[in-house]
């Protein structure tokens, strides 16, 4: 995310970007507009995210950015679980 855009966010949105790599609104838009979500549901999105994290661990370049990307991807998967699957 560009610095100017990040600086224009409120504190809650900045926290979301640190956790997920994007805001929750951006994450929701991405999930709900995906073909996988529309045809296979949220559980398949989570499974795909977890597979992507595994691939990053197994084949990604070592370094801080990769670890941070993995952490954010797993946070996004947890968010999908809590928002779409475990909601009550």
JODANOR-V361816 format. One record per run of one state. SS is the DSSP state (@ for helix, = for strand, . for the rest). FROM is the first residue (numbers start at 1). LEN is the number of residues. If there is no record, write none. Layout:
# JODANOR-V361816
ss=SS from=FROM len=LEN
ss=SS from=FROM len=LEN
This chain:
# JODANOR-V361816
ss=. from=1 len=2
ss=@ from=3 len=5
ss=. from=8 len=3
ss=@ from=11 len=10
ss=. from=21 len=3
ss=@ from=24 len=9
ss=. from=33 len=2
ss=@ from=35 len=6
ss=. from=41 len=1
ss=@ from=42 len=18
ss=. from=60 len=4
ss=@ from=64 len=22
ss=. from=86 len=3
